[in-house]
């Protein structure tokens, strides 16, 4: 049985954050303490001190990180095409990302027999 776990989340899992980001952090911590190898795929803003702190904390737990830079231009274009060219809900278009899709595909190829934990399903 696989001991690999892949977590897909649109915000960095953070210990002191509120909501699903904090819940994700504690679930990831539990998985690591239970002997699982965890890979997190997430957006990351290097200018955000909370993201930097979360990154260091996750790395200290031994979590493998696949971090994607937030592309504001892509977000804006996705939202602008919402009423005309997309049937996806606007909330999904805010997190839809080509970079995220490519990185996730690479991780899935690397760990094809992994368990998945989607905190927020990123549309591929």
C-alpha positions as CSV (number, residue, x, y, z in Angstrom):
1,X,0.0,0.0,0.0
2,X,1.2,3.5,-0.8
3,X,2.5,5.7,1.9
4,X,2.5,8.8,-0.4
5,X,-0.1,11.5,0.1
6,X,-0.6,14.5,-2.2
7,X,-2.4,17.6,-1.0
8,X,-3.8,20.1,-3.4
9,X,-4.7,23.4,-1.9
10,X,-5.0,27.0,-3.2
11,X,-3.4,28.6,-0.1
12,X,-0.4,27.6,1.9
13,X,-1.4,25.3,4.8
14,X,-0.5,27.4,7.8
15,X,-0.6,26.5,11.5
16,X,-1.9,29.8,12.9
17,X,-4.2,30.6,10.0
18,X,-8.0,30.4,10.1
19,X,-10.3,28.1,8.2
20,X,-9.3,25.4,5.7
21,X,-5.7,26.5,5.6
22,X,-5.2,25.7,9.3
23,X,-7.3,22.5,9.0
24,X,-5.1,21.4,6.1
25,X,-1.9,22.1,8.1
26,X,-3.0,20.0,11.0
27,X,-4.1,17.1,8.8
28,X,-0.8,17.2,6.9
29,X,1.0,17.2,10.3
30,X,-1.0,14.2,11.4
31,X,-0.2,12.4,8.2
32,X,3.5,13.1,8.5
33,X,3.5,11.9,12.2
34,X,1.6,8.8,11.0
35,X,4.5,7.9,8.7
36,X,3.2,9.2,5.4
37,X,5.3,11.0,2.8
38,X,3.3,14.2,2.0
39,X,3.6,16.4,-1.1
40,X,1.8,19.8,-1.0
41,X,0.9,21.5,-4.3
42,X,-0.1,25.1,-3.6
43,X,0.1,28.7,-4.7
44,X,2.8,30.7,-3.0
45,X,3.6,34.3,-2.7
46,X,7.2,34.9,-1.7
47,X,6.4,38.5,-0.6
48,X,3.8,37.3,1.9
49,X,5.4,36.7,5.3
50,X,2.6,34.2,6.3
51,X,3.4,32.1,3.2
52,X,7.1,32.2,4.0
53,X,6.5,31.1,7.6
54,X,4.2,28.3,6.5
55,X,6.8,27.1,3.9
56,X,9.5,26.9,6.6
57,X,7.2,25.1,9.0
58,X,6.1,22.5,6.4
59,X,9.7,21.9,5.3
60,X,10.6,21.4,9.0
61,X,8.0,18.6,9.1
62,X,9.6,17.0,6.1
63,X,6.8,17.9,3.7
64,X,7.7,18.1,0.0
65,X,6.5,21.3,-1.5
66,X,5.5,22.1,-5.1
67,X,4.9,25.8,-5.0
68,X,3.3,27.8,-7.8
69,X,3.7,31.6,-8.2
70,X,0.4,33.4,-8.2
71,X,-0.2,34.8,-11.7
72,X,-2.5,37.8,-11.2
73,X,-2.8,38.4,-15.0
74,X,-4.1,34.9,-15.5
75,X,-6.6,35.3,-12.6
76,X,-7.9,38.6,-14.1
77,X,-8.3,37.1,-17.6
78,X,-10.1,34.0,-16.2
79,X,-12.6,36.2,-14.4
80,X,-13.1,38.5,-17.4
81,X,-14.0,35.6,-19.6
82,X,-16.5,34.3,-17.1
83,X,-19.8,35.6,-18.5
84,X,-18.9,34.9,-22.1
85,X,-16.6,32.0,-22.5
86,X,-16.7,29.8,-19.4
87,X,-19.3,27.6,-17.8
88,X,-17.2,27.2,-14.6
89,X,-18.2,29.1,-11.5
90,X,-16.4,32.3,-10.9
91,X,-14.9,31.0,-7.7
92,X,-13.2,28.2,-9.6
93,X,-11.9,30.6,-12.3
94,X,-10.1,32.6,-9.5
95,X,-7.9,29.6,-8.8
96,X,-7.6,28.0,-12.3
97,X,-4.0,28.0,-13.4
98,X,-2.0,26.5,-16.2
99,X,1.1,26.4,-14.0
100,X,-0.8,24.6,-11.3
101,X,-2.1,22.0,-13.8
102,X,1.4,21.3,-15.2
103,X,2.9,21.0,-11.7
104,X,0.1,18.7,-10.5
105,X,0.5,16.5,-13.6
106,X,4.3,16.1,-12.9
107,X,3.6,15.2,-9.2
108,X,0.9,12.7,-10.2
109,X,3.4,11.0,-12.7
110,X,6.1,10.9,-10.0
111,X,3.7,9.3,-7.4
112,X,1.1,7.4,-9.5
113,X,0.0,5.2,-6.5
114,X,-0.6,8.1,-4.0
115,X,-3.6,9.0,-1.9
116,X,-5.1,12.4,-2.6
117,X,-6.3,15.2,-0.3
118,X,-8.0,18.0,-2.2
119,X,-8.7,20.9,0.1
120,X,-9.9,23.0,-2.7
121,X,-10.2,21.2,-6.1
122,X,-8.2,23.2,-8.6
123,X,-9.7,22.8,-12.0
124,X,-7.3,21.2,-14.4
